[in-house]
Amino acid sequence: MIREIVEVAEETIILKLPKNLIGKKVEVIAYDITEQQNIVPAEIPFNPDKLKDIQERYDKLPRISHENYKFDRDEANNYE
């Protein structure tokens, strides 16, 4: 993967790709990164009270294990 940030001075940009990409399909995306900076959400601060609330809610649910589960295709396709 190649990521290159350039400041565009003309309508045409020439990309020099490494040899391992020659003959492969590649995707080229161009967008204004100054616009994208506003979209990035702020980091969510750690809230121990919220974490405790989530743990208490999920502790009420029954605990199950799929450790010994085996899928039986014949049983799943037996409609009778």
Residue frames as a rotation matrix with the C-alpha (Angstrom) as fourth column:
MET 1
0.586 0.810 0.000 0.00
0.810 -0.586 0.000 0.00
0.000 0.000 -1.000 0.00
ILE 2
-0.636 -0.726 0.260 1.18
0.733 -0.674 -0.090 3.48
0.241 0.133 0.961 -0.82
ARG 3
0.616 0.746 -0.253 -0.12
0.782 -0.616 0.091 6.66
-0.088 -0.254 -0.963 0.71
GLU 4
-0.575 -0.801 0.163 1.25
0.817 -0.573 0.067 9.96
0.040 0.172 0.984 -0.44
ILE 5
0.520 0.683 -0.513 0.06
0.682 -0.693 -0.232 13.43
-0.514 -0.230 -0.827 0.50
VAL 6
-0.537 -0.666 0.518 0.84
0.844 -0.424 0.329 16.08
0.000 0.614 0.790 -2.09
GLU 7
-0.070 0.474 -0.878 0.02
0.139 -0.867 -0.479 19.73
-0.988 -0.156 -0.005 -2.54
VAL 8
0.150 0.238 0.960 -1.54
0.923 0.315 -0.222 20.03
-0.355 0.919 -0.172 -5.96
ALA 9
-0.365 -0.344 -0.865 -0.19
0.021 -0.932 0.362 22.80
-0.931 0.114 0.347 -8.18
GLU 10
-0.747 0.128 -0.653 -1.59
-0.665 -0.158 0.730 21.54
-0.010 0.979 0.203 -11.49
GLU 11
0.325 0.945 -0.022 -4.48
-0.940 0.321 -0.113 19.45
-0.100 0.057 0.993 -12.80
THR 12
0.683 -0.139 -0.717 -2.22
-0.244 0.882 -0.403 16.51
0.689 0.450 0.569 -13.59
ILE 13
0.338 -0.594 0.730 -0.32
-0.863 0.114 0.492 14.37
-0.376 -0.796 -0.474 -11.08
ILE 14
0.245 -0.357 -0.901 2.11
-0.541 0.721 -0.433 11.61
0.804 0.594 -0.016 -12.05
LEU 15
0.691 0.024 0.723 2.29
-0.663 0.421 0.619 8.64
-0.290 -0.907 0.306 -9.67
LYS 16
-0.185 -0.771 -0.610 5.35
-0.757 0.508 -0.412 6.44
0.627 0.385 -0.677 -9.58
LEU 17
0.758 0.557 0.339 4.28
-0.650 0.608 0.455 2.99
0.047 -0.566 0.823 -8.39
PRO 18
-0.179 -0.836 0.519 6.58
-0.760 0.452 0.467 0.23
-0.625 -0.311 -0.716 -7.14
LYS 19
-0.656 -0.196 -0.728 7.22
-0.702 0.514 0.494 -2.78
0.277 0.835 -0.475 -9.35
ASN 20
-0.959 0.274 0.076 5.11
0.216 0.877 -0.430 -5.10
-0.185 -0.396 -0.900 -7.19
LEU 21
-0.164 0.948 -0.274 1.98
-0.017 -0.280 -0.960 -3.17
-0.986 -0.153 0.062 -8.22
ILE 22
-0.525 -0.067 -0.849 2.60
-0.809 -0.271 0.522 -3.38
-0.265 0.960 0.088 -11.96
GLY 23
-0.767 0.302 -0.566 -0.06
-0.198 0.728 0.657 -5.49
0.610 0.616 -0.498 -13.66
LYS 24
-0.655 0.558 -0.510 -2.43
0.754 0.432 -0.496 -5.31
-0.057 -0.709 -0.703 -10.68
LYS 25
0.204 0.787 0.583 -5.64
0.545 -0.586 0.600 -3.38
0.813 0.195 -0.548 -10.21
VAL 26
-0.734 -0.417 -0.536 -5.08
0.678 -0.415 -0.606 -0.36
0.030 -0.809 0.587 -7.99
GLU 27
0.467 0.881 0.069 -7.46
0.852 -0.469 0.233 2.23
0.238 -0.050 -0.970 -6.61
VAL 28
-0.752 -0.637 0.169 -6.56
0.586 -0.764 -0.272 5.90
0.302 -0.105 0.947 -6.64
ILE 29
0.411 0.878 -0.245 -8.59
0.893 -0.334 0.302 8.25
0.183 -0.343 -0.921 -4.44
ALA 30
-0.727 -0.603 0.330 -8.16
0.523 -0.797 -0.302 12.01
0.445 -0.047 0.894 -4.28
TYR 31
0.515 0.857 -0.026 -9.87
0.691 -0.396 0.605 14.29
0.508 -0.329 -0.796 -1.79
ASP 32
0.052 -0.424 0.904 -9.16
-0.243 -0.883 -0.401 17.50
0.969 -0.199 -0.150 0.04
ILE 33
-0.250 -0.202 -0.947 -7.74
0.709 0.628 -0.321 16.55
0.660 -0.751 -0.013 3.45
THR 34
-0.972 -0.045 0.228 -8.60
-0.106 -0.788 -0.607 19.92
0.207 -0.614 0.761 4.99
GLU 35
-0.105 0.994 0.029 -12.29
-0.800 -0.102 0.591 19.03
0.591 0.039 0.806 4.59
GLN 36
0.241 0.174 -0.955 -11.73
0.125 0.970 0.208 15.55
0.963 -0.169 0.212 6.07
GLN 37
-0.777 -0.611 -0.152 -10.12
0.235 -0.058 -0.970 16.90
0.584 -0.790 0.189 9.25
ASN 38
-0.602 0.621 0.502 -13.47
-0.778 -0.597 -0.194 18.28
0.179 -0.508 0.842 10.37
ILE 39
0.315 0.772 -0.553 -15.15
-0.617 0.609 0.498 14.89
0.721 0.184 0.668 10.00
VAL 40
-0.390 -0.538 -0.747 -12.84
0.202 0.742 -0.639 13.00
0.898 -0.400 -0.181 12.37
PRO 41
0.694 0.720 0.028 -14.69
0.116 -0.149 0.982 12.58
0.711 -0.678 -0.187 15.68
ALA 42
0.065 -0.634 0.770 -13.07
-0.855 -0.434 -0.285 13.71
0.515 -0.640 -0.570 18.87
GLU 43
-0.643 -0.370 -0.671 -11.66
-0.011 0.880 -0.475 11.00
0.766 -0.297 -0.570 21.10
ILE 44
0.500 0.866 0.008 -14.24
-0.120 0.060 0.991 9.70
0.858 -0.497 0.134 23.55
PRO 45
-0.285 -0.646 0.708 -12.99
-0.817 -0.223 -0.532 10.24
0.502 -0.730 -0.464 27.09
PHE 46
-0.573 0.009 -0.819 -12.78
0.256 0.952 -0.168 7.22
0.779 -0.306 -0.548 29.38
ASN 47
-0.128 0.621 0.773 -15.68
-0.844 -0.477 0.244 7.16
0.521 -0.622 0.585 31.83
PRO 48
-0.938 -0.310 -0.157 -15.37
-0.191 0.838 -0.512 4.51
0.290 -0.450 -0.845 34.57
ASP 49
-0.521 0.819 0.242 -19.00
-0.419 0.002 -0.908 5.04
-0.744 -0.574 0.342 35.64
LYS 50
0.266 0.597 -0.757 -20.23
-0.956 0.064 -0.285 4.27
-0.121 0.800 0.588 32.12
LEU 51
-0.422 -0.515 -0.746 -18.06
-0.584 0.784 -0.211 1.14
0.693 0.347 -0.632 32.00
LYS 52
-0.966 0.092 0.240 -19.42
-0.164 0.499 -0.851 -0.03
-0.198 -0.862 -0.467 35.36
ASP 53
-0.113 0.986 -0.123 -22.98
-0.716 -0.167 -0.678 0.57
-0.689 0.011 0.725 34.13
ILE 54
0.174 0.110 -0.979 -22.35
-0.907 0.405 -0.116 -1.57
0.384 0.908 0.170 31.03
GLN 55
-0.766 -0.528 -0.367 -20.76
-0.335 0.815 -0.472 -4.35
0.548 -0.238 -0.802 33.09
GLU 56
-0.764 0.533 0.364 -23.71
-0.315 0.184 -0.931 -4.41
-0.563 -0.826 0.027 35.50
ARG 57
0.185 0.879 -0.439 -26.24
-0.890 -0.040 -0.455 -4.63
-0.417 0.475 0.775 32.66
TYR 58
0.132 -0.183 -0.974 -24.41
-0.751 0.623 -0.219 -7.47
0.647 0.760 -0.055 30.91
ASP 59
-0.879 -0.451 0.151 -23.75
-0.426 0.606 -0.672 -9.37
0.212 -0.655 -0.725 34.14
LYS 60
-0.255 0.876 0.409 -27.53
-0.680 0.138 -0.720 -9.90
-0.687 -0.462 0.561 34.44
LEU 61
0.384 0.385 -0.839 -27.61
-0.902 0.352 -0.251 -11.87
0.199 0.853 0.482 31.17
PRO 62
0.846 -0.076 0.528 -27.15
-0.141 0.923 0.358 -15.65
-0.515 -0.377 0.770 31.26
ARG 63
-0.100 -0.948 -0.301 -23.69
-0.863 -0.068 0.500 -16.90
-0.495 0.310 -0.812 30.40
ILE 64
0.887 0.354 0.296 -23.56
-0.151 0.828 -0.540 -19.42
-0.436 0.434 0.788 27.58
SER 65
-0.205 -0.977 -0.059 -20.72
-0.538 0.062 0.840 -21.22
-0.817 0.204 -0.539 25.88
HIS 66
0.807 0.396 -0.438 -20.48
-0.572 0.345 -0.744 -22.52
-0.143 0.851 0.505 22.32
GLU 67
-0.109 -0.982 0.157 -17.28
-0.908 0.162 0.387 -24.39
-0.405 -0.100 -0.909 23.05
ASN 68
-0.684 -0.146 0.715 -18.68
-0.057 0.987 0.147 -27.88
-0.728 0.060 -0.683 22.31
TYR 69
0.363 0.887 -0.286 -21.13
-0.367 -0.146 -0.919 -26.82
-0.857 0.438 0.273 19.59
LYS 70
-0.774 -0.496 0.394 -21.01
0.161 0.447 0.880 -28.81
-0.613 0.745 -0.265 16.35
PHE 71
-0.158 0.706 -0.691 -22.97
-0.841 -0.463 -0.280 -27.76
-0.517 0.537 0.667 13.27
ASP 72
-0.524 0.108 0.845 -24.86
0.289 0.956 0.057 -30.67
-0.801 0.274 -0.532 11.68
ARG 73
-0.799 0.161 -0.579 -25.67
-0.556 -0.562 0.612 -29.78
-0.227 0.811 0.539 8.08
ASP 74
-0.787 0.532 -0.311 -27.96
0.231 0.723 0.651 -32.79
0.572 0.441 -0.692 7.66
GLU 75
-0.379 0.656 -0.653 -30.01
0.887 0.057 -0.458 -31.80
-0.263 -0.753 -0.603 10.70
ALA 76
-0.551 0.126 -0.825 -30.21
-0.035 -0.991 -0.128 -28.19
-0.834 -0.042 0.551 9.50
ASN 77
-0.759 0.224 -0.611 -31.50
-0.649 -0.196 0.735 -29.28
0.045 0.955 0.294 6.07
ASN 78
-0.827 0.522 -0.208 -34.01
0.517 0.852 0.083 -31.82
0.220 -0.039 -0.975 7.43
TYR 79
-0.785 0.563 0.258 -37.32
-0.539 -0.826 0.163 -30.02
0.305 -0.010 0.952 6.94
GLU 80
-0.008 0.845 -0.535 -39.54
-0.232 0.519 0.823 -32.99
0.973 0.131 0.192 7.84
